[in-house]
Amino acid sequence: MRCDLRGKVALVTGAAGAIGSSIAKRLSDNGA
Protein backbone atom coordinates (compact mmCIF):
# COMPACT_ATOMS: atom_id res chain seq x y z
CA MET A 1 0.00 0.00 0.00
CA ARG A 2 1.34 3.44 -0.91
CA CYS A 3 0.55 6.52 1.13
CA ASP A 4 1.74 10.06 0.49
CA LEU A 5 3.56 10.98 3.68
CA ARG A 6 5.65 13.85 2.31
CA GLY A 7 6.12 16.48 4.98
CA LYS A 8 4.93 14.18 7.76
CA VAL A 9 6.96 13.03 10.73
CA ALA A 10 6.80 9.46 12.00
CA LEU A 11 8.18 8.17 15.27
CA VAL A 12 8.92 4.44 15.37
CA THR A 13 10.11 2.98 18.65
CA GLY A 14 11.94 -0.32 18.65
CA ALA A 15 13.26 0.20 15.11
CA ALA A 16 16.31 -1.98 15.86
CA GLY A 17 14.16 -5.11 15.63
CA ALA A 18 13.01 -6.67 12.38
CA ILE A 19 9.41 -5.44 12.51
CA GLY A 20 10.27 -1.91 13.66
CA SER A 21 13.03 -1.63 11.08
CA SER A 22 10.68 -2.73 8.32
CA ILE A 23 8.05 -0.20 9.41
CA ALA A 24 10.64 2.59 9.52
CA LYS A 25 11.85 1.66 6.02
CA ARG A 26 8.31 1.66 4.60
CA LEU A 27 7.53 5.02 6.19
CA SER A 28 10.73 6.45 4.76
CA ASP A 29 9.96 5.03 1.31
CA ASN A 30 6.61 6.83 1.46
CA GLY A 31 8.18 10.21 2.25
CA ALA A 32 7.95 10.43 6.05
VOBA-291258 format. One record per atom (N, C-alpha, C): atom name; x negated, y negated, z; residue number from 1. Coordinates in nm, 4 decimals. Each point is the difference from the previous one (the first is absolute). Layout:
BEGIN
["CA", [X, Y, Z], NUM]
...
// end
This chain:
BEGIN
["N", [-0.0843, 0.1168, 0.0000], 1]
["CA", [0.0843, -0.1168, 0.0000], 1]
["C", [-0.0892, -0.1236, 0.0000], 1]
["N", [0.0313, -0.0961, -0.0839], 2]
["CA", [-0.0761, -0.1240, -0.0071], 2]
["C", [0.0810, -0.1131, 0.0607], 2]
["N", [-0.0644, -0.0784, 0.0830], 3]
["CA", [0.0623, -0.1172, 0.0604], 3]
["C", [-0.0940, -0.1175, -0.0223], 3]
["N", [0.0567, -0.1163, -0.0248], 4]
["CA", [-0.0815, -0.1197, -0.0166], 4]
["C", [-0.0256, -0.0597, 0.1373], 4]
["N", [-0.1209, 0.0176, 0.0489], 5]
["CA", [-0.0353, -0.0499, 0.1327], 5]
["C", [-0.1000, -0.1147, -0.0072], 5]
["N", [-0.0140, -0.0614, -0.1171], 6]
["CA", [-0.0950, -0.1111, -0.0125], 6]
["C", [0.0347, -0.1096, 0.0995], 6]
["N", [-0.1011, -0.0461, 0.0704], 7]
["CA", [0.0188, -0.1068, 0.0968], 7]
["C", [0.0510, 0.0467, 0.1348], 7]
["N", [0.0197, 0.1293, 0.0155], 8]
["CA", [0.0481, 0.0540, 0.1275], 8]
["C", [-0.1178, 0.0537, 0.0793], 8]
["N", [0.0170, 0.0069, 0.1295], 9]
["CA", [-0.1022, 0.0543, 0.0884], 9]
["C", [0.0557, 0.1258, 0.0641], 9]
["N", [-0.0800, 0.1056, 0.0002], 10]
["CA", [0.0412, 0.1256, 0.0627], 10]
["C", [-0.1018, 0.0369, 0.1068], 10]
["N", [0.0488, 0.0468, 0.1117], 11]
["CA", [-0.0859, 0.0453, 0.1088], 11]
["C", [0.0231, 0.1491, 0.0175], 11]
["N", [-0.1048, 0.0782, -0.0229], 12]
["CA", [0.0087, 0.1451, 0.0149], 12]
["C", [-0.0929, 0.0392, 0.1137], 12]
["N", [0.0567, 0.0592, 0.1043], 13]
["CA", [-0.0833, 0.0477, 0.1100], 13]
["C", [-0.0304, 0.1475, -0.0237], 13]
["N", [-0.1144, 0.0436, 0.0429], 14]
["CA", [-0.0383, 0.1396, -0.0193], 14]
["C", [-0.0419, 0.0291, -0.1433], 14]
["N", [-0.0540, -0.0993, -0.0702], 15]
["CA", [-0.0356, 0.0176, -0.1406], 15]
["C", [-0.1234, 0.0880, -0.0194], 15]
["N", [-0.0656, 0.0422, 0.1074], 16]
["CA", [-0.1161, 0.0875, -0.0131], 16]
["C", [0.0418, 0.1433, -0.0293], 16]
["N", [0.1232, 0.0356, 0.0348], 17]
["CA", [0.0498, 0.1345, -0.0278], 17]
["C", [0.0469, 0.0114, -0.1438], 17]
["N", [0.0293, 0.1205, -0.0425], 18]
["CA", [0.0383, 0.0246, -0.1393], 18]
["C", [0.1302, -0.0701, -0.0378], 18]
["N", [0.1007, 0.0070, 0.0842], 19]
["CA", [0.1290, -0.0608, -0.0328], 19]
["C", [-0.0112, -0.1520, 0.0011], 19]
["N", [-0.0591, -0.0555, 0.1046], 20]
["CA", [-0.0152, -0.1449, 0.0089], 20]
["C", [-0.0847, -0.0559, -0.1131], 20]
["N", [-0.1050, 0.0711, -0.0354], 21]
["CA", [-0.0868, -0.0431, -0.1093], 21]
["C", [0.0753, -0.0002, -0.1324], 21]
["N", [0.0806, 0.1012, -0.0218], 22]
["CA", [0.0800, 0.0084, -0.1223], 22]
["C", [0.1021, -0.1131, -0.0073], 22]
["N", [0.0639, -0.0300, 0.1120], 23]
["CA", [0.0969, -0.1096, 0.0046], 23]
["C", [-0.0694, -0.1328, -0.0284], 23]
["N", [-0.1151, -0.0223, 0.0621], 24]
["CA", [-0.0745, -0.1238, -0.0228], 24]
["C", [-0.0400, -0.0136, -0.1463], 24]
["N", [-0.0431, 0.1081, -0.0622], 25]
["CA", [-0.0386, -0.0015, -0.1414], 25]
["C", [0.1195, -0.0342, -0.0878], 25]
["N", [0.1144, 0.0609, 0.0261], 26]
["CA", [0.1205, -0.0273, -0.0801], 26]
["C", [0.0450, -0.1448, 0.0152], 26]
["N", [-0.0043, -0.0513, 0.1219], 27]
["CA", [0.0378, -0.1395, 0.0217], 27]
["C", [-0.0937, -0.0927, -0.0767], 27]
["N", [-0.1284, 0.0304, 0.0054], 28]
["CA", [-0.0988, -0.0804, -0.0716], 28]
["C", [0.0226, 0.0070, -0.1511], 28]
["N", [0.0287, 0.1179, -0.0507], 29]
["CA", [0.0263, 0.0165, -0.1434], 29]
["C", [0.1208, -0.0811, -0.0451], 29]
["N", [0.0925, -0.0243, 0.0928], 30]
["CA", [0.1215, -0.0743, -0.0322], 30]
["C", [-0.0123, -0.1491, 0.0299], 30]
["N", [-0.1201, -0.0455, 0.0355], 31]
["CA", [-0.0244, -0.1428, 0.0134], 31]
["C", [-0.0016, -0.0550, 0.1405], 31]
["N", [0.0236, 0.0824, 0.1003], 32]
["CA", [0.0008, -0.0497, 0.1386], 32]
["C", [-0.1417, -0.0218, 0.0481], 32]
// end
